[in-house]
Amino acid sequence: MKALVTGANGFTGSHLVKALEQRGDAVVGLVRQSSNLERLSGCNVKLVYGDITDQNALKTAMTGVDWVFHTAAYVELGLVDAALMERVNVAGTRAVMEVAQAAGVSKVVYCSTIGVFGDTQGRVVDETFQREQTDFSSAYDRTKYDAQQIVDRFAAQSLPVVSILPSGIFGADDPHFGPVMQQFLKGGLKIWAGGDRITGIVHVDDLVAAMILAAQKAQPGEHYIISAGDLTTREMFGILSQESGVPFPREAPKPLVRLAGNLLDPIGRLFKWQPPISRERVHYIYDRCVRVDASKARTELGWQPRSVPQTLKEIVQAMAAES
């Protein structure tokens, strides 16, 4: 097979490129001229340079392609460039779907997020759940929801697109929670916030496996939640501590964390600085809870992810080996 991966140099995209190459597939990667290509070191991927909204670049990248995996996204909470996020996540997704439809590719796999369900208030939901939250928790929340609506409209117009909705994506090279785990393992993380916060987890390589299974097996228009399970932040650090021997971090008082978010938010905006805590991040820590059931992917796709504890243990071992 010949596959295109948008955002090929990113966290999920680079793992997907490697998995496809290991299968023997020919891989094309869409990246920007300014992209850091370190994650693709040693890969045989053919690179096409262009913005995710550049339809000419997309047409070039999709020439002769069987599968399109759309992983490119602007993922960030806190202080973000909302206009850029709109362009990448919404306009970029529309462009990918339009070009894929015109190119007549056999399957498109879109990497969405469980965040499109909105705040489920701790209820465990599956793919049939209809979002009840009427507002949006962040620019990321809004843009990914809008992008999903675009994908669903194209599916209704007979584009063979499947949506993959992952929970928190973890791996040793995770650019989001990875640095926190590295700091913890070095003994530098003495305090943390939101021990009761529930986080869904999936290993990046298990997510990639689900995306390939979706390309092979899924019916057009289907949605698949991809999560190995969830646990609280306190339980997460408990596993990390047990595996590494590093002491468990203390939990910061909630009023102090909320105060810090309120104080640092305007400072960050003034100095164009991303503070470690902001109003939006505080909201995600204490006020928003999305829980999901990934049984459908296991049953229909034959997806078999590693467990949450195994995921965390493997990451600790990989990070220790690299240090």
C-alpha positions as CSV (number, residue, x, y, z in Angstrom):
1,M,0.0,0.0,0.0
2,K,1.0,3.6,-0.4
3,A,0.0,6.0,2.4
4,L,0.1,9.7,3.1
5,V,0.7,10.9,6.7
6,T,0.0,14.6,7.3
7,G,2.0,16.0,10.2
8,A,4.5,13.2,9.6
9,N,7.2,14.8,11.7
10,G,4.9,15.0,14.8
11,F,4.6,12.7,17.8
12,T,1.8,10.5,16.5
13,G,2.7,11.0,12.8
14,S,6.3,9.9,13.2
15,H,5.3,6.7,15.0
16,L,2.7,6.0,12.3
17,V,5.3,6.5,9.6
18,K,7.6,4.0,11.2
19,A,4.8,1.5,11.7
20,L,3.8,1.7,8.1
21,E,7.3,1.3,6.9
22,Q,7.8,-1.7,9.1
23,R,4.7,-3.2,7.3
24,G,6.5,-2.6,4.0
25,D,4.2,0.2,2.9
26,A,5.4,3.2,0.8
27,V,4.9,6.3,2.9
28,V,4.6,10.0,1.8
29,G,4.8,12.6,4.6
30,L,3.4,16.1,4.4
31,V,5.5,18.5,6.5
32,R,6.2,22.3,6.5
33,Q,9.4,23.8,5.3
34,S,10.1,24.9,8.9
35,S,9.4,21.4,10.4
36,N,11.9,19.7,12.7
37,L,12.5,16.4,11.1
38,E,14.5,14.7,13.9
39,R,11.6,12.3,14.6
40,L,11.9,10.9,11.1
41,S,15.6,10.2,11.3
42,G,16.3,6.8,9.6
43,C,12.9,6.7,7.8
44,N,12.5,6.2,4.1
45,V,9.4,8.5,3.9
46,K,9.1,10.7,0.8
47,L,8.6,14.2,2.0
48,V,6.3,16.8,0.4
49,Y,6.6,20.3,1.8
50,G,3.6,22.5,2.2
51,D,1.1,24.0,4.6
52,I,-1.8,21.8,5.6
53,T,-4.1,24.2,3.9
54,D,-2.1,24.2,0.6
55,Q,-4.3,22.2,-1.8
56,N,-1.5,22.0,-4.4
57,A,0.9,20.4,-1.9
58,L,-1.9,18.1,-0.8
59,K,-2.6,17.1,-4.4
60,T,1.0,16.3,-5.0
61,A,1.2,14.3,-1.7
62,M,-1.9,12.3,-2.5
63,T,-0.8,11.3,-6.0
64,G,-1.1,7.5,-6.3
65,V,-1.9,7.1,-2.6
66,D,-4.3,4.4,-1.3
67,W,-4.6,5.6,2.4
68,V,-4.5,9.1,3.9
69,F,-3.8,9.4,7.6
70,H,-4.6,13.0,8.8
71,T,-2.7,13.5,12.0
72,A,-1.5,17.1,11.6
73,A,-2.9,19.4,14.3
74,Y,-2.1,22.3,16.5
75,V,-2.4,20.8,20.0
76,E,-2.1,23.2,23.0
77,L,-3.9,24.5,26.0
78,G,-3.4,27.8,27.8
79,L,-2.4,30.8,25.8
80,V,-2.6,29.9,22.1
81,D,-2.8,31.6,18.7
82,A,-6.5,30.9,18.2
83,A,-6.5,32.1,14.6
84,L,-3.6,29.8,13.7
85,M,-5.3,26.9,15.6
86,E,-8.4,27.5,13.5
87,R,-6.5,27.5,10.3
88,V,-4.6,24.3,11.1
89,N,-7.3,22.3,12.8
90,V,-10.3,23.4,10.9
91,A,-9.3,24.8,7.5
92,G,-6.5,22.2,7.3
93,T,-8.9,19.4,7.9
94,R,-11.3,20.7,5.3
95,A,-8.5,20.9,2.7
96,V,-7.4,17.4,3.4
97,M,-10.9,16.0,3.0
98,E,-11.6,18.0,-0.2
99,V,-8.4,16.9,-1.9
100,A,-8.9,13.3,-0.7
101,Q,-12.4,13.2,-2.1
102,A,-11.1,14.6,-5.5
103,A,-8.2,12.1,-5.5
104,G,-10.5,9.1,-5.0
105,V,-8.4,7.6,-2.2
106,S,-9.6,4.3,-0.9
107,K,-9.6,5.2,2.8
108,V,-9.0,8.3,5.0
109,V,-8.3,7.9,8.7
110,Y,-8.7,11.1,10.7
111,C,-7.1,11.5,14.1
112,S,-9.7,13.3,16.2
113,T,-9.9,13.3,20.0
114,I,-12.3,12.2,22.8
115,G,-12.5,16.0,23.6
116,V,-15.2,16.3,20.8
117,F,-17.6,14.8,23.3
118,G,-17.2,17.8,25.6
119,D,-17.3,17.5,29.4
120,T,-19.1,14.3,30.2
121,Q,-19.0,15.2,33.9
122,G,-17.4,11.9,34.8
123,R,-19.9,9.7,32.9
124,V,-18.3,6.9,30.8
125,V,-19.5,7.4,27.2
126,D,-19.1,5.5,23.9
127,E,-19.3,6.6,20.3
128,T,-23.1,7.1,20.4
129,F,-22.8,9.9,22.9
130,Q,-24.1,13.3,21.7
131,R,-22.2,16.3,23.1
132,E,-24.2,18.1,25.8
133,Q,-21.7,20.8,26.7
134,T,-23.0,23.9,24.8
135,D,-19.8,26.0,25.2
136,F,-16.2,25.1,24.6
137,S,-13.4,24.7,27.2
138,S,-10.6,25.9,25.0
139,A,-9.8,26.9,21.4
140,Y,-8.5,23.4,20.9
141,D,-11.8,22.0,22.1
142,R,-13.7,24.2,19.7
143,T,-11.5,23.7,16.7
144,K,-11.3,19.9,17.0
145,Y,-15.1,19.8,17.4
146,D,-15.6,21.9,14.3
147,A,-13.1,19.7,12.4
148,Q,-15.0,16.6,13.4
149,Q,-18.2,18.1,12.0
150,I,-16.4,18.7,8.7
151,V,-15.2,15.1,8.6
152,D,-18.7,13.8,9.3
153,R,-20.1,15.9,6.5
154,F,-17.6,14.5,4.1
155,A,-18.4,11.0,5.3
156,A,-22.1,11.7,4.6
157,Q,-21.0,12.7,1.1
158,S,-19.5,9.2,0.5
159,L,-15.9,10.0,1.4
160,P,-14.5,6.8,2.8
161,V,-13.3,8.4,6.0
162,V,-13.0,6.9,9.5
163,S,-12.5,8.9,12.7
164,I,-10.2,7.8,15.5
165,L,-10.8,9.4,18.8
166,P,-7.9,8.9,21.2
167,S,-7.7,9.8,24.8
168,G,-4.4,11.1,26.2
169,I,-1.6,9.9,24.0
170,F,1.5,8.8,25.9
171,G,5.0,7.7,24.9
172,A,8.6,8.2,25.9
173,D,8.9,11.1,23.3
174,D,5.5,12.6,24.2
175,P,6.0,16.4,23.9
176,H,3.2,17.2,26.3
177,F,3.3,15.0,29.4
178,G,6.6,13.5,28.6
179,P,8.7,16.4,29.9
180,V,6.7,16.2,33.2
181,M,7.5,12.5,33.5
182,Q,11.2,13.1,32.8
183,Q,11.3,15.8,35.4
184,F,9.7,13.5,37.9
185,L,12.1,10.6,37.1
186,K,15.0,13.0,37.7
187,G,13.6,13.9,41.1
188,G,12.8,17.4,40.1
189,L,9.0,17.3,40.4
190,K,8.2,17.9,44.0
191,I,4.7,19.2,43.7
192,W,1.7,18.6,41.4
193,A,-1.9,19.7,41.0
194,G,-5.2,17.8,40.7
195,G,-4.5,14.4,42.1
196,D,-8.2,13.5,41.6
197,R,-8.2,14.4,37.9
198,I,-9.0,11.5,35.7
199,T,-7.0,11.0,32.6
200,G,-7.6,8.5,29.8
201,I,-4.4,7.0,28.4
202,V,-3.3,5.2,25.2
203,H,0.3,4.3,24.2
204,V,1.2,6.1,21.0
205,D,2.1,2.8,19.3
206,D,-1.3,1.3,20.2
207,L,-3.0,4.4,18.8
208,V,-1.0,3.9,15.6
209,A,-2.0,0.2,15.5
210,A,-5.6,1.2,15.8
211,M,-5.3,3.7,12.9
212,I,-3.8,1.0,10.6
213,L,-6.6,-1.4,11.7
214,A,-9.1,1.3,10.8
215,A,-7.6,1.7,7.4
216,Q,-7.8,-2.1,6.8
217,K,-11.1,-3.0,8.4
218,A,-13.4,0.0,9.3
219,Q,-16.5,0.9,7.4
220,P,-16.6,4.5,6.1
221,G,-18.1,7.0,8.5
222,E,-17.4,5.0,11.6
223,H,-16.0,6.5,14.8
224,Y,-13.7,4.6,17.2
225,I,-12.7,5.7,20.7
226,I,-9.1,4.7,21.4
227,S,-8.2,4.4,25.0
228,A,-6.6,1.7,27.2
229,G,-8.4,3.0,30.2
230,D,-8.2,5.8,32.7
231,L,-6.9,6.6,36.1
232,T,-6.4,9.6,38.4
233,T,-3.2,11.7,38.4
234,R,-2.6,10.4,41.9
235,E,-2.8,6.8,40.7
236,M,-0.6,7.6,37.8
237,F,2.2,9.0,39.9
238,G,1.8,6.0,42.2
239,I,2.6,3.7,39.3
240,L,5.5,5.9,38.2
241,S,6.9,6.0,41.7
242,Q,6.6,2.3,42.2
243,E,8.4,1.6,38.9
244,S,11.2,4.1,39.4
245,G,11.6,4.4,43.1
246,V,11.3,8.2,42.9
247,P,9.2,9.7,45.7
248,F,5.6,10.6,45.0
249,P,5.1,14.4,44.5
250,R,3.0,16.4,47.0
251,E,-0.3,17.8,45.9
252,A,-0.6,21.6,45.7
253,P,-3.7,23.0,47.5
254,K,-6.5,23.7,45.0
255,P,-7.1,27.3,46.1
256,L,-3.5,28.1,45.5
257,V,-3.5,26.5,42.1
258,R,-6.6,28.4,41.1
259,L,-5.0,31.7,42.3
260,A,-1.8,31.0,40.4
261,G,-3.8,30.4,37.2
262,N,-5.7,33.7,37.6
263,L,-2.4,35.6,38.3
264,L,-0.2,34.0,35.6
265,D,-2.8,34.1,32.8
266,P,-2.7,37.9,32.3
267,I,1.1,38.0,32.8
268,G,1.5,35.4,30.1
269,R,-0.7,37.3,27.7
270,L,1.2,40.6,28.4
271,F,4.6,39.1,27.8
272,K,3.6,36.5,25.2
273,W,4.7,33.7,27.5
274,Q,3.1,30.3,28.1
275,P,2.9,29.9,31.9
276,P,3.0,26.5,33.5
277,I,-0.5,27.1,34.8
278,S,-3.3,29.2,33.4
279,R,-7.1,29.6,33.8
280,E,-7.7,27.2,30.9
281,R,-5.3,24.6,32.3
282,V,-6.9,25.0,35.8
283,H,-10.3,24.3,34.2
284,Y,-9.0,21.1,32.6
285,I,-7.5,20.0,35.9
286,Y,-10.4,20.6,38.2
287,D,-13.6,21.3,36.3
288,R,-13.7,19.0,33.2
289,C,-13.9,15.2,33.1
290,V,-14.3,13.1,30.0
291,R,-14.4,9.3,30.4
292,V,-14.8,6.9,27.6
293,D,-15.4,3.2,26.7
294,A,-13.2,1.9,23.9
295,S,-15.0,-1.5,23.6
296,K,-16.0,-0.9,20.0
297,A,-12.5,-0.7,18.7
298,R,-11.6,-4.0,20.5
299,T,-14.6,-5.8,19.2
300,E,-14.9,-4.5,15.6
301,L,-11.2,-3.9,14.8
302,G,-9.6,-6.5,17.0
303,W,-7.6,-3.8,18.7
304,Q,-5.5,-5.1,21.6
305,P,-3.7,-2.3,23.5
306,R,-1.3,-2.7,26.3
307,S,-2.8,-1.9,29.7
308,V,-2.5,1.5,31.4
309,P,0.0,0.3,34.0
310,Q,2.1,-1.5,31.3
311,T,2.0,1.7,29.2
312,L,3.4,3.8,32.1
313,K,6.0,1.1,33.1
314,E,7.3,0.9,29.5
315,I,7.6,4.6,29.3
316,V,9.6,4.8,32.5
317,Q,11.9,2.0,31.3
318,A,12.4,3.7,28.0
319,M,13.2,7.1,29.6
320,A,15.6,5.4,32.0
321,A,17.4,3.7,29.2
322,E,17.8,7.0,27.4
323,S,19.1,8.9,30.4
